[in-house]
Amino acid sequence: MGRQRQSKEAKSVTALEERIKELERALEEKEEELLRLKDELRKRDQQLKDLHHDVKTLGAQCITLMKESERQIKQLQLLLSLAAKINSSLELRSVLVSILRAAEEITNAEASSILLKSGEGLSFEVATGEKADKLVKLTLKRGEGIAGYVAETGKPVIINDTSKDSRHKKEIDEVIGFKTRNLLAVPLRLNDEVIGVLEVINKRDDEGFDEADKSDLMLLAELSAIAIDKARRHEALQELFLNSIRALTAALDARDPYTRGHSERVTQFALAIAEELSLSEEEKKNLELAALLHDIGKVGIEDAILKKPGRLSPEEYELMKTHPEKGYSILRFIKQLEPLLCGVRYHHEHYDGSGYPAGLNGEEIPLYARIIAIADIFDALTSDRPYRPRFTEHEAIRIMREEAGRQLDPEVFEAFMRAYEKGKIRAQSYQDEV
């Protein structure tokens, strides 16, 4: 019995030990599984962290891209708006000034300048800033300075510290009394030919000019070169047209030896008065043509009347009085001359309403006509006529002063006097002596 019990106990212990070992093996397996799970969790956690970082980085990149896109859209809208302003005028100086304003606005610069090719060098055509008036009198030789380098190579240049760049002409700063800290210069290119250089100077912040500024200014320069070329062509056509008008009026004046050069002098006097009245450039151009053409109607007057060596008879005078209407009839079909025809048609109207052809009075008379009337009378009084010698300037002014408020507009007469006192108006006799 005892042995049997001992044997059973031994078997029980053995079975128990086996069970314990099984449990230990199972525990080890669970521990290994747990370690694997922990390792997997750690990897997943790292992946989540990496993914979060990537999402964050991508979000930052998206924000940066959105901001840059918004900046580019705004800059493009601004460039298109500025391009429209630049192209709104065909007057070269106005176009150049508009370009400078646009360049400063898109780059946040303090000053700017445009240099155009002239012969073998570059000339400062327009500039902004405190010393602009001194700058536009200067020229650069071929390849000279940063602008010369840009014109020669056709490459844009950013210099954010001019003291470290040997190409910068410090002498120009010394001459005009201006400090150039940094600048951006780009070529003005037309059909693969560099016609000039556009510069912006001194960035308003402390960061200096960057690639975005260069890109924007290059785009503006492309638009500007086209506008400059268009304005130049228009200016050349205008000059050709004006010279043709001058030749025509000179030929007309030459029909009568007493009126030779009359239209040209009346034009000079009229423009001097216009300066005192602060007329716009467009108004002055119209006035110039009106003054040149004011007597064009005399082409329809017989030489016997124009060249008569004495005073005209009442009948002849009535015929002579038709020349303003004849001039209007000749020119009225030329659409481009419409704004100035009033100066041709009404330059013999009197301020008190006693003139011709319409009997207008006061400010019913167009301003161009009131200006031409005074210029016309001054030249007539100070020129020889077959029936009398010329009056002196002082005698002519005395007569005109008496007519101010009657035949002549008193305010325009005062503008005439200001121009005369400044030496802008001189009689034919004075000009001949000089």
HELIX and SHEET records of a PDB file:
HELIX    1   1 GLY A    2  ILE A   86  1                                  85    
HELIX    2   2 LEU A   92  THR A  107  1                                  16    
HELIX    3   3 ALA A  132  LEU A  135  1                                   4    
HELIX    4   4 GLY A  145  THR A  153  1                                   9    
HELIX    5   5 THR A  162  LYS A  164  5                                   3    
HELIX    6   6 LYS A  170  ILE A  176  1                                   7    
HELIX    7   7 GLU A  211  ASP A  253  1                                  43    
HELIX    8   8 PRO A  257  THR A  259  5                                   3    
HELIX    9   9 HIS A  262  GLU A  276  1                                  15    
HELIX   10  10 GLU A  281  LEU A  293  1                                  13    
HELIX   11  11 ILE A  296  GLY A  300  5                                   5    
HELIX   12  12 ASP A  303  LEU A  306  1                                   4    
HELIX   13  13 PRO A  314  MET A  320  1                                   7    
HELIX   14  14 HIS A  323  LEU A  331  1                                   9    
HELIX   15  15 LYS A  335  LEU A  340  5                                   6    
HELIX   16  16 LEU A  341  ARG A  345  1                                   5    
HELIX   17  17 GLY A  362  GLU A  364  5                                   3    
HELIX   18  18 LEU A  367  LEU A  381  1                                  15    
HELIX   19  19 GLU A  393  GLU A  403  1                                  11    
HELIX   20  20 PRO A  410  GLU A  421  1                                  12    
HELIX   21  21 GLN A  428  GLU A  433  1                                   6    
SHEET    1   A 6 THR A 139  LEU A 140  0                                        
SHEET    2   A 6 GLY A 121  ALA A 127 -1                                        
SHEET    3   A 6 ALA A 109  SER A 118 -1                                        
SHEET    4   A 6 GLU A 193  LYS A 203 -1                                        
SHEET    5   A 6 LEU A 183  LEU A 190 -1                                        
SHEET    6   A 6 VAL A 157  ILE A 159 -1                                        
END                                                                             
